[in-house]
């Protein structure tokens, strides 16, 4: 499947091919690509961009990872809710938090969501299609960039995925 190819490609991306890119542009491209999907469910995508944030890595992979997370957020949220993307930069890292007001993930499912074939029971019930590879791809991309990913979820309240990446040397300190 296409997602398998994406994961394989992500796993094979070599660090010597990394380059500096502005994370904010990448997030904006991701938001633009999902504008229609969000609008169809009256979901508002909220992102207030600040100064450029320079990362060393592969912009295409990071964009696809963010798109996967945003797309899930839209898919698993009720209509007329919002999805917020917030970036903050600390001393040596930048943090991206993607929060929805969706159905949430139960505590017993949380440990398994990054496994390659795991799909939430809720997904099976609601009939959403997807091979359960999306989050595994995100995790591969994050670790390729020496980052971390955390998830915090409350059923029927929402889910927040937090990604943190080391900053490139080019950022003004």
N, C-alpha and C positions, 0 to 999 in steps of 0.2 A: 504494500500500500504506500501511498504518498507519504504518510506520516513516518513509516519505517525509514524511507529514504531520507526524510528530514532529520531523523535522529542519527542515522548513520553519518550523514554529512556533518552534522554538528559535532559528532564524536571525532570526525577526521579533520576538523578545522585545526590547522597548525598555528601555534602562537606566533611563529615568525611571520605569519600573514596578518597579524593584528595591526590596526592602525588607529589613530585617534579620531574620535567623532564626537559630535555634540549630542548627548543623550536627550536633550529637550526636543530637538528636531525629530529624533527617532520616535519618541513618545507621540509627538504630534502626527507623524505619518501613520502610526498605529491607530490613533483616534480617528483620523480621516478615513482610514480604510473600513472602519466599523460604524461610521456615522449612519448609514442606511439601516443596518441591523438594529442599532439602538433606537432610531426613530420609529421603526416598525412597531416597537413595544413601548413607545413613549418613555424611554429611559434616557435620562440626561447624563452625559459624560462630562464630569467637572475636572478641569485641569487648569491650574494657574501657573504659567511658566514664569520662571525668574531668570536669573543670569544663565548663560550656557554652562553645562556641566560636561567636562571633557572626560571621556572614558577611553581606555586602550582596549580594543577588542574588535569584534566583527559586528558592525551596526545592523546588518541584515538579520543575523541570528538573534540579537537582542530585540530587534523590532518584532520578529516572529514570536519570540517568547512572550513579549508584552501583549501582542495581539491575541495569543492563545488565552492568556489570563483574562483579558478584557472580554473576549468573546464568550468565555465560560461565565463570566460575571453577568453578562447580558442574558445569556441563555438560561441561567438558573436564578433569575430574579423576576419577581412579578412586574407587571406593567406599572408605569407611573412611579418608578423609583429612580434612584440615581446611583451612579458608579463614580467614585472619586479617585483620581490619581494624584498623589502628593509626592513631591521629591524634596528631600532635605539632604544637605551635605554637612557631614561632620568633618573632623580634621583629615582623616585619611580615607574616608569612604563616603559613598553617596547611597542614599536609601530611597527606594521607590515603594510606596505603599498603595496597593490597589484594593479599595474597599467597596463592597456592594451591600445592598439591603435585601439580599436574596434569601433563599430557603435555608442556607447554611449546611454544614456538614456535621454529622453526629460524631460525638467523641470516639465512638468505637470504630468509625470509618477513617478518622484523621490519620492514623499511622500508615494507612495503605494507599493514600491518594496518589503518591508518586510512583507506585509500582506500575510496571509496564502495561499490564492488562486489566488493572483494577477499574471497575466502574461502580459508582455509587448505586446502592439499592434504589435510592430515590430516582436516579437516572433511568433505571430499568422500569420503574413504575410509571414515570412520566412519559416514557417512550422516546426520550431524546436519543438520537443516534450519535455514535462516536466510539472509537475503539478503545478509549481510555489511554491513549498514548500522548495526549496533549500535555499533561502535567509532567510526564516523564521527560518529554522533549525540553520543557522549561527547565527542569532540574539539570539536565545534561548541559544546556547552554550556560546556566548560572555557574555550575562547577568549572566549566571550561574557562570562565572569566574570573576564577578564584573568588566567586561570590558566595553568598549564603541565601537560602530561601526559608522563610518561616510562614506558617499559616495559623490563623487564629479564627475560630468560627463559633458562632452561637446559632443553633437551629432556630429558624424563623426570625432571626435578627439580621444575620449577614455574615460575610466572610471577609477577612483581610489577608491578602498575600503580601508579605514584606520581602523585598529583594534588596540585598546590600552588595555593593561592588567596590573594590579598591579604586580610588581616584587615580587618574593619570597625573604625571608630574606637571602637566601644562596648566593645571588650575591655579589661578591666583590664590596665594595663601593669605 
